[in-house]
Amino acid sequence: MKNSVIHNNFKPYKAEIDNFIFNFDNEGEDFGNQERNSLKLFNLNDRLVNIKSFRIPNIVNQIAYKFFRKSKAQRSYEYANKLTNLGIGTPQPIAYYEFVSPFVFKNSYYVSKHLNCDLTYRELTTNFNYPNHEAILRAFTRFTFNLHEKGIHFLDHSPGNTLIEINQGDYKFYLVDLNRMEFKSLDFETRIKNFAKLTIHKKMVEVMSDEYAKCSGEEYSRVFNLMWSETEAFQARYHRKRRLKNKIKFWKSAR
């Protein structure tokens, strides 16, 4: 059984979008990393659209998504529309599709307009010679401050999830991978912790702290001390999980 919602602007293309979904495995052009979920590009009436196929969840989440929770595709679509209404950049949402059985949830798809960006935040973490590196980083920090002021807590605020367009110094930012968000008033600690996943580089944290302090009126030392401690804490957790996963893989291979 299929559930689907298509944006009003794209309902005239329902047949074409249906065809993309039903033939997803055999058609379309692979885009980006295919490890966790599959991303493909399709041409829709001279528009390039991006379709994300979320893999079938484990049995617990199959039941949860069927009866208790919104799917990742539905959340992505609804959050994209909410961001757009709040004036926050994200690729234009087009549709979402869900496939379910009578008792469990199976898989889902999120369809959006494809955005050709100049870079992502990730490039700022690997190429410190990128033209106007600091100016872009400061503009990104102002963008994040604007998210927080509008009550947007982007839980996956990580290096690959912000696309950046360079328009002669008028930098524009677009959020992707939207299925984990909260909309609420954010306190100071929550705001600064939101930077923890973005970089391991202290110099970048110093710049972002300085810009966020200017935007918020908080003291630089207060912003930096919390941002850097949360960055270090996140890295410690990340590497601890990696070590544990490697040990499990070793134990399994040694059997």
C-alpha positions as a Markdown table, in Angstrom:
| # | Residue | x | y | z |
|---|---|---|---|---|
| 1 | Met | 0.0 | 0.0 | 0.0 |
| 2 | Lys | 1.3 | 3.5 | -0.9 |
| 3 | Asn | 0.8 | 6.8 | 0.8 |
| 4 | Ser | 1.9 | 10.0 | -0.9 |
| 5 | Val | 1.7 | 13.7 | -0.6 |
| 6 | Ile | 2.7 | 16.0 | -3.5 |
| 7 | His | 3.2 | 19.8 | -3.3 |
| 8 | Asn | 0.4 | 21.7 | -5.0 |
| 9 | Asn | 2.9 | 23.2 | -7.5 |
| 10 | Phe | 3.9 | 19.7 | -8.7 |
| 11 | Lys | 0.6 | 17.9 | -8.7 |
| 12 | Pro | 0.4 | 18.2 | -12.5 |
| 13 | Tyr | 3.5 | 16.0 | -12.7 |
| 14 | Lys | 2.1 | 13.2 | -10.4 |
| 15 | Ala | 2.3 | 10.6 | -13.1 |
| 16 | Glu | 6.0 | 11.3 | -13.8 |
| 17 | Ile | 6.9 | 11.4 | -10.1 |
| 18 | Asp | 5.0 | 8.1 | -9.5 |
| 19 | Asn | 7.1 | 6.6 | -12.3 |
| 20 | Phe | 10.4 | 7.8 | -10.7 |
| 21 | Ile | 9.4 | 6.2 | -7.4 |
| 22 | Phe | 8.2 | 2.9 | -8.8 |
| 23 | Asn | 11.3 | 2.6 | -11.0 |
| 24 | Phe | 13.7 | 4.0 | -8.5 |
| 25 | Asp | 15.9 | 0.9 | -8.3 |
| 26 | Asn | 16.5 | 0.7 | -12.1 |
| 27 | Glu | 16.4 | 4.3 | -13.3 |
| 28 | Gly | 17.9 | 7.7 | -12.2 |
| 29 | Glu | 21.5 | 8.8 | -11.7 |
| 30 | Asp | 23.2 | 8.0 | -8.4 |
| 31 | Phe | 24.2 | 11.0 | -6.5 |
| 32 | Gly | 26.5 | 11.3 | -3.5 |
| 33 | Asn | 27.2 | 8.7 | -0.8 |
| 34 | Gln | 25.0 | 5.6 | -1.1 |
| 35 | Glu | 26.0 | 3.8 | 2.1 |
| 36 | Arg | 23.1 | 4.6 | 4.4 |
| 37 | Asn | 20.3 | 5.8 | 2.1 |
| 38 | Ser | 20.2 | 6.0 | -1.6 |
| 39 | Leu | 20.1 | 9.3 | -3.5 |
| 40 | Lys | 19.3 | 9.6 | -7.2 |
| 41 | Leu | 18.7 | 12.4 | -9.7 |
| 42 | Phe | 15.8 | 12.5 | -12.2 |
| 43 | Asn | 14.7 | 15.0 | -14.9 |
| 44 | Leu | 11.2 | 16.3 | -14.4 |
| 45 | Asn | 10.1 | 18.7 | -17.2 |
| 46 | Asp | 13.5 | 20.3 | -17.5 |
| 47 | Arg | 13.9 | 20.4 | -13.7 |
| 48 | Leu | 16.5 | 18.2 | -11.9 |
| 49 | Val | 14.9 | 16.6 | -8.9 |
| 50 | Asn | 16.6 | 14.7 | -6.0 |
| 51 | Ile | 15.0 | 11.6 | -4.6 |
| 52 | Lys | 16.2 | 10.2 | -1.3 |
| 53 | Ser | 15.2 | 6.5 | -0.6 |
| 54 | Phe | 15.3 | 5.7 | 3.1 |
| 55 | Arg | 16.2 | 2.1 | 3.8 |
| 56 | Ile | 13.7 | -0.2 | 5.4 |
| 57 | Pro | 14.1 | 0.3 | 9.2 |
| 58 | Asn | 14.5 | -2.4 | 11.8 |
| 59 | Ile | 11.4 | -4.2 | 13.0 |
| 60 | Val | 10.9 | -2.0 | 16.1 |
| 61 | Asn | 10.9 | 1.1 | 13.9 |
| 62 | Gln | 8.7 | -0.6 | 11.3 |
| 63 | Ile | 6.0 | -0.9 | 13.9 |
| 64 | Ala | 6.8 | 2.6 | 15.3 |
| 65 | Tyr | 6.6 | 4.3 | 11.9 |
| 66 | Lys | 3.4 | 2.4 | 11.1 |
| 67 | Phe | 1.4 | 3.3 | 14.2 |
| 68 | Phe | 3.2 | 5.9 | 16.3 |
| 69 | Arg | 5.7 | 8.1 | 14.5 |
| 70 | Lys | 6.0 | 10.1 | 11.3 |
| 71 | Ser | 8.4 | 8.6 | 8.8 |
| 72 | Lys | 11.7 | 10.2 | 7.9 |
| 73 | Ala | 10.3 | 11.1 | 4.5 |
| 74 | Gln | 7.2 | 12.8 | 5.9 |
| 75 | Arg | 9.2 | 14.7 | 8.5 |
| 76 | Ser | 11.7 | 15.8 | 5.8 |
| 77 | Tyr | 8.8 | 17.1 | 3.6 |
| 78 | Glu | 6.9 | 18.8 | 6.4 |
| 79 | Tyr | 10.1 | 20.4 | 7.9 |
| 80 | Ala | 11.2 | 21.6 | 4.5 |
| 81 | Asn | 7.8 | 23.4 | 4.1 |
| 82 | Lys | 8.1 | 24.9 | 7.6 |
| 83 | Leu | 11.7 | 26.1 | 6.9 |
| 84 | Thr | 10.5 | 27.7 | 3.7 |
| 85 | Asn | 7.7 | 29.5 | 5.5 |
| 86 | Leu | 10.2 | 30.8 | 8.0 |
| 87 | Gly | 12.5 | 32.1 | 5.3 |
| 88 | Ile | 15.2 | 29.5 | 5.8 |
| 89 | Gly | 17.0 | 28.1 | 2.8 |
| 90 | Thr | 16.3 | 24.4 | 1.8 |
| 91 | Pro | 15.8 | 22.8 | -1.6 |
| 92 | Gln | 12.2 | 23.1 | -2.7 |
| 93 | Pro | 10.1 | 20.2 | -1.3 |
| 94 | Ile | 8.1 | 18.3 | -3.9 |
| 95 | Ala | 6.7 | 15.2 | -2.4 |
| 96 | Tyr | 7.0 | 12.2 | -0.1 |
| 97 | Tyr | 6.0 | 8.6 | -0.6 |
| 98 | Glu | 5.6 | 5.8 | 1.9 |
| 99 | Phe | 5.0 | 2.1 | 1.4 |
| 100 | Val | 3.4 | 0.1 | 4.2 |
| 101 | Ser | 1.9 | -3.3 | 4.8 |
| 102 | Pro | -1.2 | -3.9 | 7.1 |
| 103 | Phe | 1.0 | -4.3 | 10.1 |
| 104 | Val | 4.4 | -2.7 | 9.5 |
| 105 | Phe | 6.1 | 0.2 | 7.7 |
| 106 | Lys | 8.4 | -0.6 | 4.8 |
| 107 | Asn | 10.3 | 2.2 | 3.1 |
| 108 | Ser | 9.9 | 5.8 | 2.1 |
| 109 | Tyr | 11.1 | 8.5 | -0.4 |
| 110 | Tyr | 11.5 | 12.2 | -0.1 |
| 111 | Val | 11.5 | 14.2 | -3.4 |
| 112 | Ser | 12.9 | 17.7 | -3.6 |
| 113 | Lys | 14.3 | 20.1 | -6.3 |
| 114 | His | 18.1 | 19.5 | -6.8 |
| 115 | Leu | 20.3 | 22.4 | -5.8 |
| 116 | Asn | 23.7 | 22.8 | -7.5 |
| 117 | Cys | 25.7 | 24.4 | -4.7 |
| 118 | Asp | 29.3 | 25.8 | -4.8 |
| 119 | Leu | 30.4 | 24.0 | -1.6 |
| 120 | Thr | 29.2 | 22.5 | 1.6 |
| 121 | Tyr | 30.4 | 23.4 | 5.1 |
| 122 | Arg | 32.6 | 20.3 | 4.9 |
| 123 | Glu | 34.9 | 22.0 | 2.5 |
| 124 | Leu | 35.6 | 24.7 | 5.0 |
| 125 | Thr | 36.9 | 22.0 | 7.4 |
| 126 | Thr | 39.3 | 20.6 | 4.9 |
| 127 | Asn | 40.5 | 23.5 | 2.8 |
| 128 | Phe | 41.6 | 26.5 | 4.9 |
| 129 | Asn | 42.8 | 28.3 | 1.7 |
| 130 | Tyr | 39.3 | 28.4 | 0.2 |
| 131 | Pro | 38.7 | 31.9 | -1.0 |
| 132 | Asn | 37.1 | 34.1 | 1.7 |
| 133 | His | 37.2 | 31.2 | 4.1 |
| 134 | Glu | 36.7 | 33.3 | 7.2 |
| 135 | Ala | 34.0 | 35.5 | 5.6 |
| 136 | Ile | 32.0 | 32.4 | 4.7 |
| 137 | Leu | 32.5 | 30.9 | 8.1 |
| 138 | Arg | 31.2 | 34.1 | 9.8 |
| 139 | Ala | 28.2 | 34.2 | 7.4 |
| 140 | Phe | 27.4 | 30.6 | 8.3 |
| 141 | Thr | 27.5 | 31.5 | 12.0 |
| 142 | Arg | 25.1 | 34.3 | 11.4 |
| 143 | Phe | 22.9 | 31.9 | 9.5 |
| 144 | Thr | 22.9 | 29.5 | 12.4 |
| 145 | Phe | 22.2 | 32.4 | 14.8 |
| 146 | Asn | 19.2 | 33.2 | 12.6 |
| 147 | Leu | 18.0 | 29.6 | 12.9 |
| 148 | His | 18.2 | 29.8 | 16.7 |
| 149 | Glu | 16.4 | 33.1 | 16.8 |
| 150 | Lys | 13.5 | 31.6 | 14.8 |
| 151 | Gly | 13.3 | 28.6 | 17.2 |
| 152 | Ile | 14.8 | 26.0 | 14.8 |
| 153 | His | 17.0 | 23.3 | 16.4 |
| 154 | Phe | 18.6 | 21.4 | 13.6 |
| 155 | Leu | 19.7 | 18.2 | 15.3 |
| 156 | Asp | 21.8 | 17.1 | 12.4 |
| 157 | His | 23.8 | 20.3 | 12.1 |
| 158 | Ser | 26.9 | 18.5 | 10.7 |
| 159 | Pro | 29.5 | 19.3 | 8.0 |
| 160 | Gly | 27.6 | 17.8 | 5.0 |
| 161 | Asn | 24.2 | 19.1 | 5.8 |
| 162 | Thr | 24.5 | 22.8 | 4.8 |
| 163 | Leu | 24.9 | 23.6 | 1.1 |
| 164 | Ile | 26.4 | 27.0 | 0.3 |
| 165 | Glu | 25.9 | 29.3 | -2.7 |
| 166 | Ile | 28.4 | 32.1 | -3.4 |
| 167 | Asn | 26.8 | 35.1 | -5.0 |
| 168 | Gln | 29.6 | 37.6 | -5.2 |
| 169 | Gly | 30.0 | 37.6 | -1.4 |
| 170 | Asp | 26.3 | 37.3 | -0.7 |
| 171 | Tyr | 26.5 | 33.8 | 0.8 |
| 172 | Lys | 23.3 | 31.7 | 0.8 |
| 173 | Phe | 22.8 | 28.6 | 3.0 |
| 174 | Tyr | 20.5 | 25.7 | 2.5 |
| 175 | Leu | 19.8 | 22.9 | 5.0 |
| 176 | Val | 19.4 | 19.3 | 3.8 |
| 177 | Asp | 18.9 | 15.9 | 5.6 |
| 178 | Leu | 16.0 | 17.4 | 7.5 |
| 179 | Asn | 14.3 | 14.6 | 9.3 |
| 180 | Arg | 15.6 | 15.4 | 12.8 |
| 181 | Met | 14.5 | 18.9 | 13.9 |
| 182 | Glu | 12.8 | 20.6 | 16.8 |
| 183 | Phe | 10.9 | 23.9 | 16.7 |
| 184 | Lys | 11.0 | 25.6 | 20.1 |
| 185 | Ser | 12.6 | 28.5 | 22.0 |
| 186 | Leu | 16.3 | 27.7 | 22.5 |
| 187 | Asp | 18.3 | 28.5 | 25.6 |
| 188 | Phe | 22.0 | 29.6 | 25.5 |
| 189 | Glu | 23.5 | 26.1 | 26.1 |
| 190 | Thr | 21.3 | 24.4 | 23.5 |
| 191 | Arg | 22.3 | 27.0 | 20.9 |
| 192 | Ile | 26.0 | 26.7 | 21.5 |
| 193 | Lys | 25.9 | 22.8 | 21.7 |
| 194 | Asn | 24.3 | 22.9 | 18.3 |
| 195 | Phe | 27.8 | 23.7 | 16.9 |
| 196 | Ala | 29.5 | 20.6 | 18.5 |
| 197 | Lys | 29.4 | 18.4 | 15.4 |
| 198 | Leu | 30.7 | 20.9 | 12.9 |
| 199 | Thr | 34.5 | 20.8 | 13.1 |
| 200 | Ile | 37.5 | 19.5 | 15.1 |
| 201 | His | 39.5 | 22.6 | 14.4 |
| 202 | Lys | 40.0 | 25.1 | 17.3 |
| 203 | Lys | 40.6 | 28.0 | 15.0 |
| 204 | Met | 37.2 | 27.5 | 13.3 |
| 205 | Val | 35.6 | 27.3 | 16.7 |
| 206 | Glu | 37.3 | 30.6 | 17.7 |
| 207 | Val | 35.9 | 32.4 | 14.6 |
| 208 | Met | 32.4 | 31.0 | 15.1 |
| 209 | Ser | 32.5 | 31.8 | 18.8 |
| 210 | Asp | 33.5 | 35.4 | 18.0 |
| 211 | Glu | 30.8 | 35.9 | 15.4 |
| 212 | Tyr | 28.1 | 34.3 | 17.6 |
| 213 | Ala | 29.1 | 36.5 | 20.5 |
| 214 | Lys | 28.7 | 39.5 | 18.3 |
| 215 | Cys | 25.3 | 38.4 | 17.1 |
| 216 | Ser | 24.0 | 37.4 | 20.6 |
| 217 | Gly | 25.6 | 40.0 | 22.8 |
| 218 | Glu | 27.1 | 37.3 | 25.0 |
| 219 | Glu | 30.7 | 37.4 | 26.1 |
| 220 | Tyr | 33.2 | 35.8 | 23.7 |
| 221 | Ser | 34.8 | 33.7 | 26.5 |
| 222 | Arg | 31.5 | 32.3 | 27.6 |
| 223 | Val | 30.6 | 31.3 | 24.0 |
| 224 | Phe | 34.0 | 29.9 | 23.2 |
| 225 | Asn | 34.5 | 27.9 | 26.4 |
| 226 | Leu | 31.2 | 26.1 | 26.0 |
| 227 | Met | 31.5 | 25.6 | 22.2 |
| 228 | Trp | 35.0 | 24.2 | 22.5 |
| 229 | Ser | 34.2 | 21.9 | 25.4 |
| 230 | Glu | 31.1 | 20.6 | 23.6 |
| 231 | Thr | 33.2 | 20.0 | 20.5 |
| 232 | Glu | 35.8 | 18.0 | 22.4 |
| 233 | Ala | 33.0 | 16.0 | 24.2 |
| 234 | Phe | 31.3 | 15.1 | 20.9 |
| 235 | Gln | 34.7 | 14.0 | 19.4 |
| 236 | Ala | 35.4 | 11.9 | 22.5 |
| 237 | Arg | 32.0 | 10.2 | 22.2 |
| 238 | Tyr | 32.4 | 9.7 | 18.4 |
| 239 | His | 35.8 | 8.0 | 18.7 |
| 240 | Arg | 34.6 | 5.9 | 21.6 |
| 241 | Lys | 31.8 | 4.6 | 19.5 |
| 242 | Arg | 34.2 | 3.9 | 16.6 |
| 243 | Arg | 36.5 | 1.9 | 18.8 |
| 244 | Leu | 33.6 | -0.1 | 20.1 |
| 245 | Lys | 32.4 | -0.8 | 16.5 |
| 246 | Asn | 35.8 | -1.9 | 15.5 |
| 247 | Lys | 36.1 | -4.3 | 18.5 |
| 248 | Ile | 32.7 | -5.8 | 17.6 |
| 249 | Lys | 33.8 | -6.3 | 14.0 |
| 250 | Phe | 37.0 | -7.9 | 15.2 |
| 251 | Trp | 35.1 | -10.3 | 17.5 |
| 252 | Lys | 32.7 | -11.3 | 14.8 |
| 253 | Ser | 35.6 | -11.9 | 12.3 |
| 254 | Ala | 37.5 | -13.9 | 14.9 |
| 255 | Arg | 34.7 | -16.4 | 15.4 |
